[in-house]
Amino acid sequence: MPRTRDAGVGLDRPERCHDCAIMQAKGMSGFDVALHHIESEILAGNYVAGTQLPPERELAARLSVGRGAVREAIRVLQAQGIVVSGTGPGNGTRIRATPGDALGRMLRLQLALDITSVEDLTETRIVVEKAATVAAAHHGPNAALRRAGLLVERMERRTDPDSFNELDTSFHIAVIEASGNHMLSMLSAAIRHTLSAPIRRAEERLDDWDEVRSGLVAEHRAILEAVRVHDANLASELVEKHIRHSYEVLLPDGAAPAESGTHG
């Protein structure tokens, strides 16, 4: 459980930024100084989850930078999901106390822009999903696992690749969310969304799509049942076989993500 700090606690002590004077002497902008200071305080453990930052005016005076520079740094941290801001007395700007999706969004964009091989993505996905599936099997029934069951039912009734692909992605993400591990969920979602379009294109080119679809549904059901009965070893084994088999069926030549993709 993350440590939190009430608003105002620790704000009576002088703020220290040992690097700020050096950065200013080097001609770095006030924005860079303010951003570096806040990040350094987080890394040093002085700003923990829930900590309220000093008011803009106070922080600007302590760092010898303009309020606009502090405001710009805070906006960047908001976009990154590091801080949240509210209005009214006692709200101000705080270090986020609950997990956000900013890291997941950035990772999805990076994977989409980067030239990453299907082999690398597949091996990473196997590591992530095996760990998450084992955790889900130990975790016990929850809303995410129940959602996974409903998604399998819907997959059986959907025959077009577009709808099936969306349900398939949602199924795997639901099983991983059932693990209760937010980091694994973010990593898996990023990989799945990166491969979503090439997966769909690969499915549309299959001559035996109906047969492949039925096999995928059966594999999903087997994974879900192993998780439900808390057989972590079997669930881990099944999810790896499922991912590797899907890769072999859809990408026998190992095409790049921009051209094709894996399934599962």
BAGU-632860 format. One record per residue (C-alpha): residue number from 1; residue in three letters; x, y, z. Coordinates in steps of 0.001 Angstrom, whole numbers. Example, Ala and Ser with C-alpha at 12.3 -4.5 7.8 and 13.67 -1.06 7.14 Angstrom:
<mardos>
 num residu    east   north      up
   1    ALA   12300   -4500    7800
   2    SER   13670   -1060    7140
</mardos>
This chain:
<mardos>
 num residu    east   north      up
   1    MET       0       0       0
   2    PRO    1547    3347   -1026
   3    ARG    2640    5786    1638
   4    THR     668    9008    1676
   5    ARG    1201   12375    3258
   6    ASP   -1455   14873    4255
   7    ALA   -1549   18254    2600
   8    GLY     943   20638    4107
   9    VAL    2970   18036    5962
  10    GLY    6661   18694    5474
  11    LEU    6145   21996    3688
  12    ASP    7577   24024    6565
  13    ARG   11058   22639    5927
  14    PRO   13272   24443    3373
  15    GLU   13149   22910     -72
  16    ARG   16552   21743   -1231
  17    CYS   17589   21318   -4844
  18    HIS   21349   20836   -4908
  19    ASP   21445   20669   -8699
  20    CYS   19198   23665   -9398
  21    ALA   21891   26351   -8975
  22    ILE   24217   24364  -11231
  23    MET   21484   23960  -13829
  24    GLN   20736   27689  -13742
  25    ALA   24442   28515  -14045
  26    LYS   24554   26386  -17159
  27    GLY   21751   28452  -18639
  28    MET   19035   25805  -18378
  29    SER   15451   27042  -18398
  30    GLY   13317   27598  -15334
  31    PHE   11023   24865  -16608
  32    ASP   13895   22337  -16627
  33    VAL   14904   23403  -13121
  34    ALA   11365   23056  -11743
  35    LEU   10773   19708  -13440
  36    HIS   14118   18353  -12241
  37    HIS   13412   19480   -8678
  38    ILE   10017   17790   -8432
  39    GLU   11305   14593  -10031
  40    SER   14301   14579   -7671
  41    GLU   12056   14983   -4633
  42    ILE    9956   12023   -5786
  43    LEU   13015    9840   -6406
  44    ALA   14480   10822   -3020
  45    GLY   11272    9786   -1276
  46    ASN   10460   13291     -42
  47    TYR    7338   13479   -2207
  48    VAL    5429   10233   -1717
  49    ALA    2025    9181   -3023
  50    GLY    -569   11684   -1865
  51    THR    1904   14455    -987
  52    GLN     593   17943   -1710
  53    LEU    3117   20100   -3521
  54    PRO    3873   23629   -2314
  55    PRO    1842   26377   -4022
  56    GLU    3245   27542   -7358
  57    ARG    4287   30923   -5966
  58    GLU    6149   29356   -3039
  59    LEU    7874   26720   -5135
  60    ALA    8918   29318   -7722
  61    ALA   10451   31513   -5007
  62    ARG   12341   28601   -3462
  63    LEU   13788   27590   -6834
  64    SER   14358   31155   -8088
  65    VAL   12315   30523  -11231
  66    GLY    9147   32077  -12607
  67    ARG    5669   30822  -11709
  68    GLY    5096   30078  -15389
  69    ALA    8020   27659  -15341
  70    VAL    6600   25829  -12322
  71    ARG    3147   25742  -13899
  72    GLU    4555   24284  -17123
  73    ALA    6475   21600  -15217
  74    ILE    3328   20633  -13309
  75    ARG    1358   20375  -16560
  76    VAL    3954   18002  -17978
  77    LEU    3768   15845  -14836
  78    GLN     -32   15873  -15074
  79    ALA     163   14616  -18657
  80    GLN    2514   11877  -17485
  81    GLY      68   10868  -14768
  82    ILE    2489   11707  -11951
  83    VAL     478   14499  -10309
  84    VAL   -3187   15468  -10136
  85    SER   -4575   18935   -9511
  86    GLY   -7809   20109   -7933
  87    THR   -9454   23418   -7198
  88    GLY  -10510   24943   -3906
  89    PRO   -8908   25142    -446
  90    GLY   -6793   22137     505
  91    ASN   -6854   20590   -2965
  92    GLY   -3933   22032   -4929
  93    THR   -1536   19671   -6715
  94    ARG    -737   16264   -5268
  95    ILE    1421   13315   -6213
  96    ARG    -972   10728   -7638
  97    ALA   -2008    8223   -4983
  98    THR   -3720    5719   -7289
  99    PRO   -2367    3954  -10411
 100    GLY   -2944    5759  -13695
 101    ASP   -2682    4689  -17333
 102    ALA    -155    7317  -18453
 103    LEU    2737    4837  -18463
 104    GLY     649    2389  -20455
 105    ARG    -229    5063  -23013
 106    MET    3401    6064  -23450
 107    LEU    4475    2429  -23778
 108    ARG    1813    1761  -26427
 109    LEU    2981    4770  -28437
 110    GLN    6634    3757  -28096
 111    LEU    5924     217  -29265
 112    ALA    3891    1547  -32186
 113    LEU    6729    3841  -33292
 114    ASP    9646    1534  -32563
 115    ILE   10780   -1267  -34883
 116    THR   10242   -4256  -32617
 117    SER   10250   -7793  -33974
 118    VAL    7267  -10074  -33542
 119    GLU    9623  -12589  -31942
 120    ASP   10637  -10117  -29232
 121    LEU    7053   -9030  -28605
 122    THR    5893  -12646  -28465
 123    GLU    8566  -13715  -25974
 124    THR    7834  -10668  -23818
 125    ARG    4134  -11366  -23982
 126    ILE    4668  -14981  -22906
 127    VAL    6674  -13905  -19846
 128    VAL    4064  -11312  -18861
 129    GLU     983  -13473  -19437
 130    LYS    2412  -16558  -17748
 131    ALA    3205  -14557  -14620
 132    ALA    -199  -12883  -14662
 133    THR   -2096  -16122  -15278
 134    VAL    -346  -17827  -12367
 135    ALA   -1191  -14878  -10120
 136    ALA   -4818  -14911  -11312
 137    ALA   -5089  -18628  -10477
 138    HIS   -3856  -17936   -6945
 139    HIS   -5923  -14776   -6602
 140    GLY   -9351  -16409   -6757
 141    PRO  -12644  -15322   -8378
 142    ASN  -13146  -11615   -9070
 143    ALA  -14975   -9283  -11435
 144    ALA  -12220   -9416  -14074
 145    LEU  -12354  -13222  -14195
 146    ARG  -16134  -13177  -14515
 147    ARG  -15753  -10690  -17370
 148    ALA  -13318  -13060  -19077
 149    GLY  -15954  -15803  -18965
 150    LEU  -18549  -13570  -20614
 151    LEU  -16041  -12600  -23305
 152    VAL  -15419  -16245  -24208
 153    GLU  -19184  -16738  -24595
 154    ARG  -19339  -13767  -26952
 155    MET  -16332  -15018  -28937
 156    GLU  -18180  -18224  -29720
 157    ARG  -20946  -16218  -31409
 158    ARG  -18728  -13790  -33372
 159    THR  -17402  -14970  -36701
 160    ASP  -15975  -11790  -38251
 161    PRO  -12256  -11150  -37551
 162    ASP  -12788   -7524  -36416
 163    SER  -15215   -8314  -33607
 164    PHE  -13383  -11492  -32632
 165    ASN  -10076   -9684  -32427
 166    GLU  -11494   -7038  -30076
 167    LEU  -13035   -9713  -27837
 168    ASP   -9805  -11743  -27903
 169    THR   -7751   -8761  -26767
 170    SER  -10287   -7954  -24044
 171    PHE  -10238  -11587  -22828
 172    HIS   -6487  -11674  -22304
 173    ILE   -6460   -8283  -20627
 174    ALA   -9302   -9390  -18318
 175    VAL   -7400  -12526  -17237
 176    ILE   -4318  -10431  -16536
 177    GLU   -6354   -7866  -14596
 178    ALA   -7643  -10786  -12511
 179    SER   -4081  -11159  -11227
 180    GLY   -4434   -7837   -9403
 181    ASN   -1048   -6711  -10769
 182    HIS   -1420   -3277  -12363
 183    MET    2055   -3299  -13939
 184    LEU    1471   -6620  -15695
 185    SER   -1860   -5285  -16971
 186    MET    -206   -2198  -18447
 187    LEU    2561   -4178  -20151
 188    SER     157   -6707  -21605
 189    ALA   -2313   -4095  -22831
 190    ALA     496   -2194  -24562
 191    ILE    1703   -5293  -26398
 192    ARG   -1814   -6425  -27323
 193    HIS   -2840   -3021  -28683
 194    THR     377   -2794  -30689
 195    LEU    -387   -6096  -32405
 196    SER   -4144   -5636  -32732
 197    ALA   -4219   -4314  -36312
 198    PRO   -1702   -6791  -37789
 199    ILE   -3511   -9620  -36008
 200    ARG   -6748   -8627  -37718
 201    ARG   -5066   -8441  -41129
 202    ALA   -3537  -11887  -40646
 203    GLU   -6930  -13344  -39697
 204    GLU   -8602  -11866  -42754
 205    ARG   -6100  -13636  -45025
 206    LEU   -6768  -17090  -43559
 207    ASP   -8660  -19528  -45766
 208    ASP   -9628  -21680  -42776
 209    TRP  -10605  -18822  -40428
 210    ASP  -13677  -20602  -39008
 211    GLU  -11588  -23605  -37982
 212    VAL   -8854  -21415  -36499
 213    ARG  -11449  -19339  -34621
 214    SER  -13026  -22450  -33063
 215    GLY   -9616  -23645  -31939
 216    LEU   -8797  -20270  -30360
 217    VAL  -12073  -20258  -28446
 218    ALA  -11366  -23758  -27124
 219    GLU   -7901  -22694  -25989
 220    HIS   -9340  -19641  -24241
 221    ARG  -11863  -21815  -22431
 222    ALA   -9143  -24206  -21272
 223    ILE   -7007  -21338  -19915
 224    LEU   -9972  -19822  -18107
 225    GLU  -10995  -23146  -16564
 226    ALA   -7451  -23793  -15285
 227    VAL   -7435  -20364  -13640
 228    ARG  -10881  -20939  -12128
 229    VAL   -9842  -24237  -10499
 230    HIS   -6609  -22610   -9223
 231    ASP   -4323  -24877  -11274
 232    ALA   -1555  -22321  -11748
 233    ASN     895  -24711  -13415
 234    LEU   -1627  -25870  -15998
 235    ALA   -2824  -22319  -16664
 236    SER     771  -21177  -17234
 237    GLU    1468  -24079  -19576
 238    LEU   -1735  -23541  -21555
 239    VAL   -1243  -19811  -22051
 240    GLU    2285  -20309  -23403
 241    LYS    1145  -23049  -25790
 242    HIS   -1757  -20856  -26891
 243    ILE     433  -17859  -27704
 244    ARG    3086  -19913  -29511
 245    HIS     499  -21858  -31492
 246    SER   -1281  -18663  -32513
 247    TYR    2029  -17181  -33638
 248    GLU    2805  -20272  -35751
 249    VAL    -632  -20253  -37398
 250    LEU    -824  -16563  -38195
 251    LEU    2831  -15657  -38730
 252    PRO    4717  -18694  -39956
 253    ASP    7266  -16402  -41623
 254    GLY    7697  -14093  -38613
 255    ALA    6573  -10898  -40348
 256    ALA    7247   -7555  -38689
 257    PRO    4450   -5893  -36649
 258    ALA    3959   -3242  -39338
 259    GLU    3156   -5992  -41831
 260    SER    1424   -8657  -39795
 261    GLY    1046   -9881  -36179
 262    THR     501  -12645  -33666
 263    HIS   -2729  -13767  -32093
 264    GLY   -4001  -15149  -28873
</mardos>
